[in-house]
């Protein structure tokens, strides 16, 4: 069964939350580290993504902590979020296999020159 493709920010946020619950700044930092700084989430973008993921049942509020006088809200992946991430990984892998097979005709091996 096909599903709608995720945008990159959604995919990356779900991916970093698959490790453990994180607060907003930690999510931004983890996405940057995971992508070798290729993707730098802005805080406004992140909270828009998180709001959509919470509304969709893919992520939920885990806990709040006060750190140096500031409230940190932690988010965690739900079972539905893990399933959606798994489906997206399968979709992307299928696309990579198809593209790699076609690129071999151009002399690229494994998708790289």
Residue, then its C-alpha position, 0 to 999 in steps of 0.5 A: x500500500x502506497x503512502x504519501x511522501x514525507x517532507x524532509x524536515x518531517x522525516x528528519x524530526x521523526x528519525x532523531x526522535x526514534x532514538x529518545x525523547x528530545x526537547x526543541x533545541x536538542x532536536x535542532x542540534x540532532x538534525x544538524x549533526x545527523x545531516x552534517x549541518x546540511x539541514x539546519x532547522x529553524x525554531x519556527x519551522x521545527x515547532x510547525x513540524x512538531x505541531x503537525x506531528x502531534x496533531x497527526x498522532x505521530x509524536x506526543x508530549x513526553x514531559x516538561x523540565x525546567x533547565x536554567x529557569x527555562x521550560x523545556x518541552x520534550x517530545x517522543x515518537x509514538x507507535x504510529x510515528x515509528x510505523x510512518x517512519x518505517x513506511x517512508x524508509x521503505x519508500x525511499x529505499x525502493x526509489x534508491x534501488x530504482x534510480x541506482x539500477x538506471x544509473x548503472x547504464x550511465x556507468x555509475x556504480x552504487x549511485x556514485x561515480 
